């Protein structure tokens, strides 16, 4: 609720949109999570965390091609970040390259 108040005051509040996406994902509302994360990426298209989280949502929705594009975008912007190995593993599974 507080994150929604924050984005009412500042529609470009990147972290709030990202957290809204995370919360909706945790609640199983993938459609709302996807929407919030897409807004975050509209605010800052190069935001690695939003790319990764959106990829996770898209994967859960079985939109594998779109998920792969966002994992690749995450790695392009943050190849050594906290989720880099996981993103690489997810991409390898989608491409059939996993061990």
C-alpha positions, -999 to 999 in steps of 0.1 A, spaced: 0 0 0 28 24 8 45 17 -24 14 27 -43 12 59 -23 48 66 -33 42 61 -70 11 83 -68 34 111 -57 62 102 -81 52 81 -111 89 76 -119 98 62 -85 118 33 -99 124 14 -66 87 15 -57 76 1 -90 102 -27 -86 91 -35 -51 54 -35 -62 64 -60 -89 82 -82 -63 52 -81 -39 27 -90 -66 50 -119 -77 52 -132 -41 14 -131 -39 11 -150 -72 -4 -121 -91 20 -124 -121 0 -101 -144 3 -72 -119 39 -81 -112 47 -80 -149 29 -46 -153 48 -30 -124 82 -43 -136 74 -31 -172 67 4 -157 100 3 -139 118 -5 -171 99 23 -188 114 47 -162 149 32 -166 153 8 -195 188 -3 -183 178 -12 -148 193 -47 -143 172 -58 -113 139 -51 -131 151 -70 -161 160 -100 -139 127 -99 -119 106 -95 -151 124 -125 -166 114 -146 -136 78 -135 -139 78 -142 -177 93 -176 -171 66 -184 -146 40 -173 -172 58 -197 -197 68 -168 -220 102 -183 -225 114 -161 -253 106 -129 -235 121 -142 -203 153 -150 -222 155 -115 -236 153 -100 -201 179 -124 -186 201 -114 -215 194 -77 -208 202 -83 -171 236 -98 -180 243 -70 -205 239 -44 -178 252 -64 -148 272 -94 -159 288 -98 -124 257 -89 -104 242 -110 -76 220 -130 -100 244 -133 -130 251 -170 -125 214 -178 -120 205 -158 -152 232 -177 -171 218 -210 -158 183 -201 -167 194 -191 -202 213 -224 -206 182 -244 -196 161 -226 -221 186 -232 -248 191 -268 -239 227 -263 -229 224 -274 -193 245 -302 -180 
